[in-house]
Amino acid sequence: MLKAILFDLDQTLLDLDGDAFLDAYVEALADHMAPLVSPEAFRKALWSAATAALAVEHPGRTNHAVIWETIAAQLPVSAESLEQQATAFNATHLAHVYPGGGPKPGAHAVIHAARQRHLAMAVATTPIYDVTVIRERLRRAGLDTVSWDLIASDTFYTTKPHPTYFVEVATRLGVAPRECLMVGDDFFADLPARQVGMATFYVGPLQRDLPVGPHGTLIDLATQLAVTNDLDDEQ
């Protein structure tokens, strides 16, 4: 029985180019670091740190720790000082980073349908950002006032597309992976949820030879949730 629904954010609930936002965020954050370190040196260190957090699993260490320790190891500034500067940036500058975005069609309808079914709901985005950054993007989708049961952020120990990420989300929600539905637009990042027994619903563009399984729009999914609480990969 379905007990929880996991939503990717960029191009799933939020109509925003996530890669372009990340590029703009890194550029702006690096410029903000100028009192402490060369922006160019910080950019290089941050990209290296993000790769370290995403590419290799690191049991027992949060993504936050991996990112900031990797950055600090490459720069003549303490991780604490860099984090303080980043916190100040996130508190005051986020609204100006790659402005724009809005809800994807059906985003509010599917959230309403999930709540009507009393499903636990998670923002299952790639957890390399501080939660403040994720909440800013939720604001742009008009979903910042939703009572989310979980928002995946850099406090996670895992990342997409590793199957352990989906297990961590389910564990934090207090449900089994087989009781979850993962909704996303990226075949390679979101649909590995199947490997741990989750059902999936793909809302991205269809591509030849990719076995996306159940798919459609958020409006389609909202309609299905209104009539059944038992979605699986055979539907």
C-alpha positions in Angstrom: 0.0 0.0 0.0 1.2 3.5 -0.9 2.2 5.5 2.2 4.6 8.1 0.9 5.2 10.1 -2.3 8.7 11.5 -3.2 8.9 14.5 -5.6 12.0 15.6 -7.4 12.1 19.4 -7.6 13.6 21.0 -10.7 11.5 20.2 -13.8 9.2 18.1 -11.8 7.4 20.5 -9.4 9.4 23.6 -10.3 9.7 24.9 -13.9 13.3 26.0 -13.6 16.5 24.8 -15.3 18.3 23.2 -12.3 21.7 23.1 -14.0 21.5 26.8 -14.9 20.5 27.7 -11.4 23.5 25.7 -10.0 25.9 27.5 -12.3 24.5 30.9 -11.3 24.5 29.9 -7.6 28.2 28.9 -7.8 29.2 32.1 -9.6 27.3 34.4 -7.1 28.5 32.5 -4.0 32.1 32.6 -5.2 31.9 36.3 -5.7 30.5 36.6 -2.2 33.6 34.8 -0.9 35.9 37.5 -2.2 36.7 38.9 1.3 38.1 35.5 2.2 39.5 33.9 -0.9 39.8 34.4 -4.7 36.4 33.7 -6.3 38.1 31.6 -9.0 39.8 29.5 -6.4 36.5 29.0 -4.5 34.7 28.1 -7.7 37.2 25.4 -8.5 37.1 24.0 -5.0 33.3 24.0 -4.9 33.0 22.1 -8.1 35.5 19.6 -6.9 33.7 19.2 -3.6 30.3 18.7 -5.3 31.8 16.0 -7.5 33.2 14.3 -4.4 29.8 14.3 -2.7 27.9 13.1 -5.7 30.3 10.6 -7.3 31.4 8.4 -4.4 29.3 7.1 -1.5 30.6 8.2 1.9 28.9 6.3 4.7 28.8 8.0 8.0 29.6 11.5 6.6 26.9 14.0 5.6 27.0 15.7 2.2 27.5 18.9 4.1 30.6 17.6 5.8 32.1 16.2 2.6 31.5 19.4 0.6 32.9 21.8 3.1 35.8 19.7 4.2 36.8 19.1 0.6 36.6 22.9 -0.1 38.6 23.9 2.9 41.3 21.3 2.1 42.0 23.2 -1.1 41.9 26.8 0.3 43.8 28.7 3.0 40.6 29.4 4.9 38.9 27.3 7.6 35.7 25.5 6.8 34.0 27.3 9.6 34.8 30.8 8.1 33.7 29.7 4.6 30.4 28.2 5.9 29.6 31.4 7.8 30.1 33.4 4.6 27.9 31.0 2.7 25.2 31.2 5.4 25.2 35.0 5.1 24.9 34.7 1.3 22.0 32.3 1.5 20.1 34.5 4.0 20.3 37.6 1.7 21.0 36.9 -1.9 19.1 33.8 -3.0 16.1 35.6 -4.6 18.5 37.2 -7.1 20.2 34.0 -8.2 18.9 33.0 -11.6 15.5 34.7 -10.9 12.4 33.2 -12.3 10.7 29.8 -12.2 7.2 28.8 -11.3 5.1 25.7 -10.7 5.0 23.0 -13.3 1.5 22.4 -14.6 -0.3 20.2 -12.1 2.2 20.7 -9.3 -0.4 22.1 -6.9 -3.0 19.6 -8.0 -0.8 16.6 -7.3 0.2 17.9 -3.9 -3.5 18.4 -3.0 -4.3 14.9 -4.2 -1.5 13.4 -2.1 -2.6 15.2 1.0 -6.2 14.1 0.4 -4.8 10.6 0.5 -2.9 11.3 3.7 0.4 10.4 2.1 3.7 11.5 3.6 5.4 13.8 1.2 9.1 14.4 0.6 11.1 16.8 -1.6 13.5 14.3 -3.0 15.9 16.6 -4.8 19.6 16.0 -5.1 20.8 16.8 -1.5 23.8 19.0 -2.0 22.2 22.3 -1.1 21.5 23.8 2.3 17.8 23.6 3.1 17.6 27.4 2.7 18.4 27.1 -1.0 15.8 24.4 -1.5 13.1 26.4 0.3 13.9 29.3 -2.0 13.2 27.1 -5.0 10.0 25.8 -3.4 9.0 29.4 -2.9 9.3 30.0 -6.7 7.0 27.1 -7.3 4.5 28.4 -4.8 5.1 25.4 -2.6 7.0 26.8 0.3 3.9 26.8 2.6 3.3 23.1 2.1 3.8 21.0 5.2 6.5 18.8 3.8 7.3 15.7 5.9 10.9 15.8 4.6 13.1 18.0 2.5 16.3 16.3 1.3 19.2 18.6 1.9 22.9 18.5 2.5 22.3 16.9 5.9 21.8 13.6 4.0 24.4 11.0 3.9 23.7 9.9 0.4 22.9 11.4 -3.0 21.1 10.5 -6.2 21.4 8.3 -8.2 22.7 5.9 -5.6 20.0 3.4 -4.4 21.0 4.1 -0.8 19.6 7.7 -1.3 16.1 6.3 -1.8 16.5 4.0 1.2 17.6 7.0 3.3 14.5 9.0 2.3 12.2 6.2 3.1 13.9 5.5 6.5 13.6 9.2 7.4 9.9 9.1 6.5 9.4 6.0 8.6 8.1 3.8 5.8 9.5 0.9 3.7 10.8 1.7 0.2 8.1 -0.5 -1.3 5.5 1.8 0.3 6.9 4.8 -1.7 6.3 6.4 -5.1 9.1 8.4 -6.6 8.1 11.1 -9.0 10.7 12.7 -11.3 11.8 13.8 -14.7 15.3 12.3 -14.9 15.5 8.7 -15.9 19.1 8.3 -14.6 18.7 10.3 -11.3 15.2 9.4 -10.2 14.2 6.0 -11.6 17.0 4.1 -9.8 14.5 4.2 -6.9 13.1 1.0 -8.6 16.2 -0.9 -7.4 15.1 -0.7 -3.8 11.5 -1.6 -4.5 9.9 1.8 -5.0 7.3 2.5 -7.6 8.1 5.3 -9.9 6.2 7.8 -12.1 8.2 9.6 -14.8 7.2 13.1 -15.8 10.1 13.9 -18.1 10.3 13.8 -21.9 10.0 10.3 -23.4 13.2 9.1 -25.0 13.7 6.2 -27.4 14.8 3.0 -25.8 14.6 4.2 -22.2 12.2 1.9 -20.2 10.6 4.7 -18.1 7.7 2.6 -16.9 4.6 4.4 -15.7 4.6 8.0 -17.0 2.5 11.0 -17.8 2.0 14.5 -16.4 1.5 15.7 -12.9 -2.2 16.2 -13.7 -2.4 12.5 -14.8 -0.8 11.5 -11.5 -3.2 13.7 -9.5 -6.1 12.0 -11.3 -4.7 8.6 -10.5 -4.2 9.5 -6.8 -7.8 10.6 -6.6 -9.1 7.2 -7.5 -6.5 4.8 -6.1 -4.0 4.6 -3.3 -2.1 1.6 -4.8 0.2 2.7 -7.6 2.9 0.4 -8.8 5.1 -0.2 -11.7 2.6 -2.5 -13.4 0.1 0.3 -13.9 
